[in-house]
Amino acid sequence: MDKNRIEGAAREAKGSVKEAIGKLTGNKTTEAEGKAEKTEGKVQGTVGKAADAARDALKK
């Protein structure tokens, strides 16, 4: 499993928590930061999946 997939999942989870805290406290800045971090995590995870797929294709 690619390192980017693991880091992306962690960043996505952290962003979700931050977004929820922002919603609960009414802090729009924290909520927006959480959404952005969650999106960054999704992108990083996608990059990791692509790297895994490329590596698997080369092994065949």
Secondary structure, DSSP 8 states (H G I E B T S, - for coil): --HHHHHHHHHHHHHHHHHHHHHHHT-HHHHHHHHHHHHHHHHHHHHHHHHHHHHHHHH-
